[in-house]
């Protein structure tokens, strides 16, 4: 089973607004989001647990300046490094 993981930089907007740039409500039901706030900034790590190939989402992740890292894993192996 493939899993898509990406880390997003936070800003003044609410997390649901930031993450809405990358996926819709249907995809949101299939993900786990971990938030982290530190003195240096805010970030969220998003795990799509049952990821099915979505080229539009991959393109958004690859082009966004708010994405810190993004990759697809199968079991424990990285199968595609997006950013």
C-alpha positions as CSV (number, residue, x, y, z in Angstrom):
1,X,0.0,0.0,0.0
2,X,1.4,3.4,-1.0
3,X,1.4,6.3,1.4
4,X,2.0,9.9,0.4
5,X,3.7,12.1,3.0
6,X,4.3,15.8,2.8
7,X,5.4,18.5,5.2
8,X,4.0,22.0,4.9
9,X,5.2,25.3,6.3
10,X,2.6,27.2,8.3
11,X,1.8,30.9,8.4
12,X,-0.9,33.1,9.8
13,X,-3.7,31.2,8.1
14,X,-5.5,28.4,9.7
15,X,-4.3,24.9,8.9
16,X,-7.5,23.9,7.2
17,X,-7.0,26.8,4.8
18,X,-3.4,25.9,4.0
19,X,-4.1,22.2,3.5
20,X,-7.2,23.0,1.4
21,X,-4.7,24.2,-1.3
22,X,-3.6,20.6,-1.8
23,X,-6.6,18.4,-1.3
24,X,-10.4,18.3,-1.2
25,X,-12.7,17.0,1.5
26,X,-12.8,13.5,-0.1
27,X,-9.1,13.1,0.2
28,X,-9.1,14.7,3.7
29,X,-11.0,11.7,5.1
30,X,-8.1,9.4,4.2
31,X,-5.3,11.3,5.9
32,X,-3.6,11.8,9.2
33,X,-2.2,15.3,10.0
34,X,0.5,15.9,12.6
35,X,1.0,19.6,13.6
36,X,4.1,21.0,15.1
37,X,4.7,24.4,16.5
38,X,8.1,25.6,17.6
39,X,9.8,28.9,18.2
40,X,11.2,28.7,14.7
41,X,7.9,28.3,13.0
42,X,4.9,26.0,12.4
43,X,4.7,23.0,10.2
44,X,2.3,20.1,9.5
45,X,3.1,16.6,8.3
46,X,0.3,15.0,6.3
47,X,0.1,11.3,5.8
48,X,-2.3,10.0,3.1
49,X,-2.7,6.4,4.4
50,X,-4.3,4.8,1.4
51,X,-2.9,7.0,-1.4
52,X,-3.9,6.3,-5.0
53,X,-1.9,8.0,-7.7
54,X,-3.2,11.6,-8.2
55,X,-1.1,13.5,-10.8
56,X,-2.8,16.8,-10.0
57,X,-1.9,16.6,-6.3
58,X,1.7,15.6,-7.1
59,X,2.0,18.6,-9.4
60,X,0.7,21.0,-6.7
61,X,3.1,19.6,-4.1
62,X,6.1,19.8,-6.5
63,X,5.4,23.4,-7.4
64,X,4.3,24.9,-4.0
65,X,6.8,27.0,-2.1
66,X,5.1,26.0,1.1
67,X,6.1,22.4,0.8
68,X,9.2,21.4,2.8
69,X,9.3,17.8,1.6
70,X,7.0,15.3,-0.2
71,X,7.4,11.7,-1.1
72,X,5.6,8.4,-1.6
73,X,6.5,5.3,0.3
74,X,5.6,1.7,0.0
75,X,6.1,-0.2,3.2
76,X,9.3,1.5,4.4
77,X,10.9,2.3,1.0
78,X,10.6,5.7,-0.7
79,X,9.2,5.0,-4.2
80,X,9.1,8.6,-5.4
81,X,10.7,11.7,-4.1
82,X,8.4,14.7,-5.1
83,X,10.2,17.5,-3.4
